[in-house]
């Protein structure tokens, strides 16, 4: 979960839907290639720009599919009616320089190394992180931490719920990386401290604290997941510009307890110290830096388990989409006529 890129203000993405792989040609067209996926009433357009990816196209589509399944598992539906993904090959390996935008109905740009193999794509977290961004409204620059914090926190949970990540890996990385979000000397609160650590991991810390508190106050019936779904259901996706206060108010309304707004008031203008060691102990997470073990007798062990468990209301692809609603237009070369 090591974050190595910096996304722009509107940089956020969510290709959330569950779909089946029907067919695709190899990504080898010199001038580029496009494909479209129809998922229910949503359409996803995928464009590979000029260049060659050595990985077979079915693995590229499988990578997109896995990320989409993950976001759909967390939010329960595809956030937008249409999204485009533009993949630009580069010399080398890996996935980098991903950004998400709210214009043109929602779009993602992402770079994939031409030597990247199927296993590297399968283990990638970047596309899921970007896809999460589609499901939250665009807010002022001072609140960029909430956009990146949500994506940082939700991404591994979503992948676990879709069966693409082990729960032990998520908690191992949270224990390792969450301290980067703690305030340092000179910190002026989340709205006024725009360091990388406070933007990504400070935002993720806000999400973790909110998730635990919502679950505590609702007897584990609801969590941050339901709050974020409520924001999306009220129309708060990346195409909309909202105030952060309106977004948090919608989230609190969805879960029936007032947690997000007071927590924001507490953390926005001043540093707030959090005893992470105590929190991990209460959640029953024991890490030696190389592996984690769970204490199911810990005070908040039930909350820890609920955080990564998909709600029973989550539908599968077969349950949520009517027959014939999934289609793939096979890849086709695109270039000068």
matplotlib code that plots the C-alpha trace (Angstrom):
import matplotlib.pyplot as plt

x = [0.0, 3.0, 1.7, 4.2, 2.1, 0.4, -3.0, -4.4, -7.4, -9.9, -7.8, -10.0, -11.5, -14.0, -14.8, -17.2, -19.2, -19.1, -18.9, -17.8, -15.0, -16.5, -13.7, -10.9, -8.1, -4.5, -3.2, -0.7, -2.1, 0.6, -1.8, -4.0, -7.0, -10.4, -13.0, -16.2, -18.0, -21.7, -22.6, -26.2, -27.0, -23.3, -20.7, -16.9, -14.7, -11.1, -8.5, -4.9, -2.9, -0.3, 2.4, 2.6, 1.8, 3.4, 0.8, -2.2, -5.3, -7.4, -5.1, -5.5, -9.2, -9.0, -7.1, -9.8, -12.5, -10.9, -10.7, -14.3, -15.5, -13.8, -15.4, -18.8, -18.5, -17.9, -20.5, -23.0, -23.3, -21.5, -21.2, -21.5, -23.3, -20.2, -16.5, -13.5, -10.1, -7.0, -4.0, -0.7, 2.2, 5.7, 9.1, 9.5, 7.3, 4.5, 1.5, 2.0, 0.8, -2.9, -5.4, -9.1, -11.3, -14.9, -15.2, -16.5, -18.7, -15.8, -12.5, -9.2, -5.7, -3.1, 0.3, 1.3, 4.8, 5.1, 7.0, 4.4, 3.3, -0.1, 0.9, 2.0, -1.3, -3.2, -1.5, -1.9, -3.8, -3.6, -6.6, -8.9, -7.6, -8.5, -11.9, -12.9, -12.6, -15.6, -17.9, -17.3, -18.0, -15.3, -14.5, -12.3, -8.5, -8.2, -10.1, -8.0, -7.1, -10.6, -10.6, -7.3, -7.9, -11.1, -9.4, -6.4, -8.7, -11.4, -9.2, -7.9, -11.3, -13.0, -10.4, -10.9, -14.7, -14.3, -11.8, -8.8, -6.8, -6.2, -7.4, -4.1, -2.3, -4.5, -4.0, -0.3, 0.0, -2.3, -0.3, 2.9, 1.7, -0.9, 1.7, 2.5, -0.8, -0.1, 0.5, 4.1, 5.7, 4.0, 0.9, -2.2, -4.9, -6.0, -7.4, -4.1, -1.3, -0.9, 2.0, 1.9, 1.6, -1.3, -3.1, -3.1, -2.6, -4.0, -7.2, -7.1, -6.8, -9.9, -11.7, -10.6, -11.6, -14.9, -15.5, -14.8, -16.9, -19.9, -19.8, -19.5, -22.5, -24.7, -23.8, -21.9, -24.9, -23.4, -20.0, -18.2, -19.3, -22.9, -22.1, -20.2, -23.0, -25.4, -23.3, -23.2, -27.0, -27.6, -25.9, -22.4, -20.1, -17.0, -19.0, -20.5, -18.9, -20.1, -19.0, -17.3, -19.9, -22.7, -21.0, -20.3, -23.9, -25.2, -23.0, -24.1, -27.7, -27.3, -26.0, -28.3, -25.5, -23.6, -19.9, -18.4, -19.2, -18.0, -14.8, -14.1, -14.6, -12.2, -9.4, -9.7, -7.9, -5.6, -3.4, -5.2, -3.0, -4.2, -2.8, -2.5, -0.9, -3.9, -6.3, -4.6, -4.8, -8.5, -9.1, -7.2, -4.4, -1.0, 1.8, 5.5, 6.3, 6.4, 3.0, -0.2, -2.2, -5.7, -7.0, -10.7, -11.3, -10.2, -12.7, -13.3, -12.6, -16.1, -15.7, -12.4, -14.1, -17.1, -14.9, -13.8, -16.9, -19.2, -22.8, -25.3, -27.1, -24.2, -25.4, -23.3, -23.1, -25.7, -28.1, -27.7, -27.8, -30.6, -29.9, -28.2, -27.0, -23.3, -21.6, -18.1, -17.3, -14.1, -11.0, -10.4, -7.4, -7.7, -5.4, -5.3, -7.6]
y = [0.0, 2.3, 5.4, 6.7, 9.1, 12.4, 12.8, 16.1, 17.9, 16.1, 13.0, 10.2, 7.2, 4.4, 1.8, 0.0, -2.8, -6.5, -7.9, -11.0, -11.4, -12.3, -11.7, -9.4, -9.3, -8.8, -5.3, -5.0, -2.4, 0.2, 3.0, 2.2, 0.1, 0.7, -1.5, -0.8, -2.6, -2.3, -3.1, -2.7, 0.9, 1.9, 2.0, 1.8, 2.8, 1.6, 3.1, 1.8, 4.5, 3.9, 1.5, -2.2, -3.9, -7.4, -8.6, -10.3, -8.1, -10.5, -9.8, -6.1, -6.4, -8.8, -6.1, -3.6, -6.1, -6.9, -3.2, -2.7, -5.7, -4.3, -0.9, -2.4, -4.7, -1.7, 0.8, -1.8, -0.3, 1.4, 5.1, 6.7, 6.0, 6.3, 6.3, 6.3, 4.8, 5.9, 3.6, 4.9, 2.4, 3.4, 1.7, -0.4, -2.2, -1.3, 1.1, 4.8, 8.4, 7.6, 10.5, 10.7, 13.6, 14.6, 16.2, 14.4, 12.3, 10.8, 9.6, 8.0, 8.3, 5.8, 4.5, 0.9, -0.3, -2.3, -5.1, -5.4, -9.0, -10.4, -11.1, -7.5, -6.2, -8.6, -7.3, -3.6, -1.4, 1.8, 1.4, 0.5, 3.5, 5.7, 4.1, 4.9, 8.6, 8.5, 7.9, 11.1, 14.7, 17.2, 19.5, 22.5, 22.1, 22.6, 19.3, 17.2, 15.1, 13.7, 12.6, 10.9, 9.6, 7.9, 6.3, 5.2, 3.6, 2.1, 0.6, -2.4, -3.0, -3.1, -5.5, -7.8, -7.7, -8.7, -11.5, -9.9, -9.2, -11.1, -9.4, -10.0, -8.0, -5.0, -4.8, -5.4, -2.5, -0.2, -0.8, -0.1, 3.0, 4.7, 6.5, 8.6, 10.3, 11.5, 15.2, 16.4, 19.5, 22.6, 20.8, 23.0, 20.4, 18.5, 21.5, 23.4, 20.9, 19.7, 17.3, 13.9, 12.0, 14.1, 14.2, 10.5, 8.9, 11.7, 11.4, 7.6, 8.0, 10.2, 7.4, 4.7, 6.7, 7.5, 3.9, 2.6, 5.3, 4.8, 1.1, 1.6, 3.9, 1.8, -1.5, -2.5, -2.2, 0.5, 1.9, 4.3, 2.2, 3.0, 6.7, 6.8, 5.0, 7.6, 10.4, 8.7, 8.0, 11.7, 12.5, 13.1, 11.7, 13.1, 15.1, 17.3, 20.1, 20.0, 21.7, 19.2, 20.1, 19.0, 15.7, 14.9, 15.9, 13.4, 10.7, 11.2, 11.3, 7.9, 6.2, 7.9, 9.1, 12.4, 11.3, 12.7, 16.4, 16.5, 14.6, 17.0, 20.0, 18.4, 17.6, 20.4, 23.3, 21.7, 18.6, 15.7, 13.0, 9.4, 6.5, 4.0, 1.3, 1.4, 1.4, -1.7, -3.5, -2.7, -3.9, -7.1, -6.5, -7.7, -7.0, -7.9, -5.9, -9.0, -10.6, -10.0, -12.0, -11.3, -11.4, -12.2, -11.5, -7.9, -5.1, -4.0, -7.3, -7.5, -4.1, -5.1, -8.1, -6.0, -3.3, -5.8, -7.9, -7.1, -6.2, -9.0, -6.6, -6.6, -8.3, -10.4, -9.6, -12.2, -10.9, -7.2, -7.1, -8.3, -11.0, -9.7, -6.5, -7.4, -6.9, -6.5, -4.9, -6.6, -4.4, -2.7, -0.9, 2.9, 5.0, 7.3, 6.1]
z = [0.0, -0.6, -2.3, -4.8, -7.0, -6.5, -8.0, -9.1, -7.5, -9.6, -9.7, -8.6, -10.3, -9.8, -12.4, -10.1, -11.5, -11.7, -15.2, -17.0, -19.5, -22.9, -25.3, -26.3, -28.9, -28.0, -27.1, -29.9, -32.3, -33.0, -33.4, -30.4, -29.5, -27.9, -26.3, -24.6, -21.8, -21.1, -17.5, -16.7, -17.8, -17.6, -20.2, -19.8, -22.7, -22.6, -24.9, -25.2, -26.8, -29.5, -28.3, -27.4, -24.1, -24.0, -21.6, -23.4, -23.7, -21.6, -18.7, -19.2, -19.2, -16.2, -14.3, -15.1, -14.1, -10.8, -9.8, -11.0, -9.0, -5.9, -6.1, -6.9, -3.9, -1.6, -3.0, -4.2, -7.7, -10.5, -9.5, -13.0, -16.2, -18.4, -17.7, -20.0, -19.2, -21.3, -20.9, -22.1, -22.4, -21.3, -21.4, -18.3, -15.8, -13.4, -13.1, -12.5, -13.0, -12.5, -12.4, -12.4, -13.6, -13.3, -16.7, -19.9, -17.6, -15.7, -17.0, -15.9, -17.3, -16.3, -17.5, -17.8, -18.5, -21.7, -19.9, -17.1, -16.7, -15.7, -12.1, -11.6, -13.0, -10.8, -7.7, -8.6, -6.2, -8.2, -10.5, -7.6, -5.7, -8.6, -9.2, -5.6, -6.5, -8.8, -5.9, -4.0, -5.0, -5.9, -3.0, -2.5, -2.6, 1.1, 1.5, -0.9, 2.1, 2.3, -1.4, -1.1, 2.4, 1.3, -1.7, 0.4, 3.1, 1.0, -1.7, 0.3, 2.0, -1.4, -2.8, 0.2, -0.2, -3.9, -3.0, -4.5, -1.3, 1.9, 5.1, 6.8, 4.1, 4.6, 8.4, 8.1, 5.8, 7.8, 11.0, 9.0, 7.1, 9.2, 11.4, 8.3, 8.8, 12.3, 12.9, 13.1, 14.5, 13.0, 11.9, 11.6, 11.0, 8.0, 6.1, 6.4, 6.3, 2.8, 3.1, 1.4, 4.6, 6.0, 2.6, 2.0, 5.4, 7.5, 5.4, 5.8, 9.6, 9.6, 7.7, 10.1, 13.2, 11.6, 10.6, 14.2, 15.8, 13.5, 14.1, 17.9, 18.0, 15.8, 17.5, 14.4, 12.2, 10.0, 9.2, 6.9, 3.9, 4.5, 5.0, 1.7, -0.1, 1.3, -0.1, -3.5, -3.4, -2.7, -6.0, -4.6, -7.3, -8.9, -11.5, -8.8, -6.8, -3.2, 0.0, 2.3, 5.0, 2.7, 1.9, 5.6, 6.5, 3.9, 5.3, 8.8, 7.7, 5.9, 9.1, 11.5, 13.9, 13.9, 13.5, 10.4, 11.0, 14.6, 13.7, 10.9, 13.2, 15.7, 13.1, 10.5, 12.2, 14.7, 15.2, 16.9, 18.5, 18.1, 20.1, 17.3, 19.4, 21.7, 18.8, 17.2, 20.5, 20.9, 17.3, 18.1, 15.5, 16.5, 14.1, 14.2, 11.0, 8.9, 9.7, 11.7, 14.1, 15.3, 18.8, 18.5, 22.2, 21.9, 22.8, 19.2, 17.4, 16.1, 14.6, 13.0, 11.3, 10.2, 8.5, 5.8, 5.6, 2.7, 3.7, 3.2, 0.8, -1.6, -4.8, -7.2, -10.9, -11.7, -9.0, -9.7, -13.5, -15.7, -18.3, -21.4, -19.7, -19.9, -23.2, -24.5, -27.9, -29.0, -29.2, -32.5, -33.8, -34.0, -36.2, -39.2, -41.9]

ax = plt.figure().add_subplot(projection="3d")
ax.plot(x, y, z, "-o")
ax.set_aspect("equal")
plt.show()
